[in-house]
Amino acid sequence: MRRLWFFAIFLVGCYSPSGLPPLGYETGDDLCGNGIDDDHDGLIDCADKDCLYTSGLCGEYIPLVPAQRPLTENTPELCHDFIDNDGDGNFDCNDKDCQAIAEACCSNENSNAKCADGIDNDGNGFVDCLDFGCSQGMFVTVCVENTDALCSDGKDNDGNKKVDCLDSGCKATSVCMPAAPTGSAGPEDTLAACSDGIDNDGNGFKDCADFSCSKSTNQTILDYCAAHEENSLKTCSDGIDNDGNGYTDCADHSCSQKGDADTLAYCASISETTYDRCTDGVDNDRNGYLDCSDYSCSQSIEPWPGNDGKTVADYCASILESTFAKCSDHIDNDNNGHTDCQDYSCSRATDLNVRQACQESLVTDALTADQKCSDGKDNDADGFIDCADWDCSHNPAVTICKDQPQVCGP
């Protein structure tokens, strides 16, 4: 005997996907049992709520004689049998116990592509990073809010309902750092407040970097700020952040873009944009980043010698540590001081295979990976053994699982 799960009916009754075929195209027992995504919404047969609402094939199955079953719902088999095994009112992929298991294949919104397409792929009412499958997905790298740009754009980029500086991921960014502590917080409009190295008024700018100082009506303060400007050859080459704005010498636009002719020439002479300077292991422009770790190199359009038509940016891209091979060779390929999975370009790679290889439960050495994926043990204690484990079936370093069907497909 089958019955439609009443909560599923409620959800479907409210469900109206934007930009997709209207409810009714994938309906009835025939269309809901043919293995085809008839309405092209990314959901096939009983995975589609249209079928839960209209087809008797997709409701909960209630045996006439209850079988002796464990009161759990935590394996792929139990998560696809149309039975509410643990009696909590939810069955199969509607049960949170099933949703937590990657091998149960319940989530249809768990990749970078699907988490950035503006579509509610799994039809649960949440789109992209607002969906836990994206915001908490171990293979999803697009749902983050942890840079100055992302923490100041007024958007909830990671879908946790917290915007910019209210998001814990933004705490370490410069735009969200708290003002330096002071015993006399208040206006920054006196010589003392404009020369103490403290952001007294908490507006993100301190001393002469604050307009209340640099454009003060007090001539004494103006004279002080003028004496501490960073726009001459002397102040742009002394290794000191003279104007206290957080940027030193040619890393400060007042030197590299607004300085006098001599200063501009000096900054150009040490700029890190050429192939020679981007491969010499020296922080030529003294901005704290060297070679291809410096944007001036990684974005440079200067020629790459011996490679017709290619640029320094192309060179930097060629040594980027972001492939499985480079993330498992024990070499710091991009010379940024971080090797393999210690490098963000590996551990946060957009390539799911690379990101997967850097998960704590994985190993990147092929021999060790094959051994762990064939020892008959549940090494990461997730309930799945060897090639039945997502970590083995999706790990490029594992060779013994290649001839077996991958868990949840490619």
N, C-alpha and C positions, 0 to 999 in steps of 0.2 A: 504494500500500500504506500502511496506517495501523497505528500501534501506540500503545498507551497508554503515556504517559510514566511510568516506574516510580516516579519521585519524587512525581508528582502522585497516584498510587495510594496511596503511603504517607501523604501528607498527608490525603487524603480518608478513609482508613481510620481516622485519629485524629480526624477532624472531627465534632463533635457540637454544633451551635449551640444555645445556650440560648434557650428561648422561641420557637423557630421550628419549622416542620413537620419531622418526622423524615426522615432520609435515605431516599430511595426514591420521593418524590412526583414529582420532576423527573428521570426516568430513561428510558433507552432512546432509540433514534433518533427516534421520533415526537415525544416531548415535548421532546427536546433540539434540535429543529430547527424548532420552530413559532413562534419569536420571542416566546414568552410566558413570564413568570415564574411557572411553574406552582406552585411551592411558596412563593411570596411571601416569599422571603428577600432580595430586592433584586438577585439575580443571574439573568441570562437565558441559557438554553441553555448554550453552551460556556464562558461566564463562570462558570457554576456548577460547583463541584467534583463535585457529584453526577453531572453529565454526563461529566466527565472520567473518572469511575470506571466508568460504566455504558454509555456510548454510543461507538460506533465513529466517530461524526461528529466527535468532539472530540479525538482523539489526534493525535500528531505525524504529519505527512505526509512520507513519504520517497519521492521520485520514483524510479522504476525506473532512469531514466537521469539522473544528477545534472546539473542545469542549471548553466550558467556564471553564478554569482551572486557579488556582492561578499561578502567575509567580514565583514559587519557586520549588525547588527540594530538600526537606529536611525531608522527612519521608520515612520509609521503603517501603510504598506502592508506592510513587512517584519514589522511587529509583529502582523499579523493574518492571516498566510498559513499557519499551522500548520507552519511549517518552522523548524528550528534553523539559521538562516542563518549564524551565526558559529561554529557547531560547538562551543559551550561547554557543551552538555548541557542547556541551557534554551531554550525556544522561546516566542515571542510574549510575553504579559504575565508569564510566569514569568521572563523575562530582565530583569535589572536595567537593561540599556540601554534597554529599552522603558518600564520603570516610571518612568524619569527624564524622560520626554517627556509633557508635559500633553496634547499633541495626539493621543497614542496612546490616550488614554482608558482607561488600565489601572487607575487607582485608582477605587474606588467608596467611598472614605472620605476625602473631601477638602473637605468643607464644614463650617461651624460646626454645622449641624443634625445631620449624620451623625457628627460627632466629639463629640457630647454626648448621644447617644441610648442609650448603654449596649449597643449592638448591634455585633457584628463584621460590618459591612456587606459587606466584601469576602472574608469567610471565610478569612482568612489566619492566624487564631489570635490576633490582637491587636485589642483593643477600644479605640475612641476614641483618647485621647491616647497610648496605648501603641503605636499604629500610626504608623509613620513618615509615612504619607500625611497624618496629622493633625498630628503634632508638628513636621513639617518642611514642611507645606503652605503655599504662599505666600498662600492665601486664607483660612487658618484662624486665627482670633484667640482661640479659647477655650482653646488649649493653651499657657498661659503660667504662669510661676511667678516673679513679679517685684514683688509688693506685700507690705507687712507682714502683711496677712491671709493671703495665699496662702503666705507663707514661714514661717508659724508654725502651720499647721493639721495638720501631721503627714501630709500627703498628697503624692503625686507628681503634682502637677497637670499638668505638661507631658509626662509619660510618658517622661522620660529616665533613669528608674531612680535619680534622686537626689532626696532629700526635703529640703524647707526649706533650711536654711543650707548644706547640702552641694551645693546646686544653684548653679551659677555665676550664674544669673539673679537670685539673691537677695543677691548680694554688696553691692549698693548700698542695700539696704533697712536701715532703722534697727534692725530686730530681729536683723540678721546682721552689723552693723558691728562690727569688732574693738574691744576695749577700748582706750582711749587708752594710749599707751606710757608707762611709768613706770619709774624706776630702782629703785623699792622696792615692787614688786608684792607683795601679801599682804593680810592682814586690813584692813578699813576700820573700825577701832575706836579710833582715837586722834584727838585734835583736829586734828593735822596732816593725817592722812589724810582727815578729814571736812571739810576746808576747802581742799583743793588743786586742786579742779576736775577730779580724775582718778577714774576707776572702778578703784580699786586692786585690788579683789577680782574684777574681771571678771565681775560678775553682771548687768551691764546698767544698774546704777543707781550714781550717783556722789554723794558728799557727803551732804547731808541728805535727798536723795531715796532714799537707801539706809536700810532699817530698822535696819541695824547702827549707823547714826549717829542717826537720828531717834528711835529707841527704846533708845538706849544706857543703860547703868546708870551711866555717868559724867556727873555733873551738869554739869560744864563743857561737855561736848559738847551736852547737852540745852539748856543756856542759849544756846549758839552757834546751834543749829538754830532755837530759838524766835525769836531775833533776826533770823533770815533766812527766816522763813515768809512766804509770799505769799498773804495772806488779808485784808489790810486795804485801805482805800481808798488809802492812800499807796503801799503796795507793789504794788497792782494798777493803778496809773496812772502809774508812773514809767518805763515802757519798759525795765525791767530784769528779767531772769530771776533774781529774788532767791533762790529755793530751788534753782536749778541743775538743774531737772528737764527742761529743754528747752522749756518753755512760758512765754511772757511775758504778764504782766497777764491780761486777760480770756480769753486763749486757754488759760489754766491753769484747770482745774476747781476748784482751791482758791479761785479768785476768782469765777468765773462761777456756781459751783454750791454752794460751801461758805463763801463770804465772809459778812461781817456784812451787816446790812440796807442800809447805805450803799453797800457794795461791790457787792451784788447789784443795787441800783438803778442804780449807775453802769454796770455791765456791760450791763444791759438797755437803758440809754440809748444805747449805742454798738453794740448788736448789729446784725448785717448780715442782716436778715430781711425788711424791708419793701421794697416796689417802689422807693421813692425812693432808699433806700440801696443797693439792688442794681442801680441804673442810673446812679449818680453818678460812676463811675470812681474812687472813693476806697476805700481799705482801712479802712473805718470801725472795725472791731474790732481792727485792727492785728495780724492773725494771719498775715500774709504772702500772703493771697489776697483778691482784690477782686471785687466784683459776682458774676456767675454762675460764676466760677471757685472761689468759696467755697461749701462744702457748705451753709452756713447759708442761702445764697440758692437754690442749685439744688435744695434739699430743702424750702424754706419753704412753709408752707401759708397764709401771709398772702395777702390778696386782690390780684389783678391789676386795678387800676382800669380801668373801662370794658370789662371782659370778665367778664360775669356768671358766677359759679360757678367761674371759673378762678383759679389761684393764681400766686404768684411763681415757683414751680417750673415751672408751665406756660409762663410767659414765658421762663424760662431754656431750657426744652426747645425752644421755638420758634426761638431764635437759635443753637442748638447747631450747630456747623460739622461736619456729618456726612453731608450729601447731596452728590451729584456736583456740582450747581450751585454750592453754597456752597464746595465744596472746589476750585473752579476759577475763581472770580470775582475773585481777587486782592484780596479784602477780608477783614479780620479780623472775621468776622461775630459771634463771641461775645466779642470784646474781651478776649481773654486774652493778647494780645501775640504770637500765632502765627497766621500766615496760610496758608490752604489746606493743602497737604501737609506744611507745617512743624508743623501742629497734629496732636497725637496722635489727636484725634477724627476726623481725615481719614485719616491714614496707618495707623491701627489701627482703622478703622471696621468695624463688624460687617457692613455692606453690602458684599458682595463686589465690586460694580461700583466703589464708591468706593475700596476697598482696592486693587483692580486698577489704578485710575487713578493711584494714587500709587506704583506700583512704579517703580523707577529707569528701566526701559526704556520707560516710557510718557510721553506728553505729554498735558497737560490742555487745551491750546488746540485747539478743534475744527478750525480751518483747518490747523494744523500736523499734527494727528493724521491728517486725511484725506490730506494730502500724503505723509506717511511711510508710510501704509498703501496707497498707490497708486503708489509710485515704482519698484516692481519690485526693490527692494533688501531684503536681510535686515539691517535696521538694528540689531537687537539681537543678531545673530550666533547665533541659536538654531536655525538650519536651516530656518526657515519664513518665507515671504515674504508680505507684505501680508495679505489676508483669510484666508489659510491659517494665519496666526499667531494663537494664542490671544489675544495682546495686542491685536490689531486686532478680532478677532471678538467679544471681550467688553468692548471699550472703548466706553462710551456716547457718548464724544465723536466716535467715528468714524461717519460717516453712509453712506459708500460700501459698507460691509459689511453693512448692515441687510437688504438683499434677498437675501443669500447665506446658505446654511445655516451656523450657528455651529459652530465647532470644539467637539466634545464636547457639543453641545446648549446650552440656555440657561444 
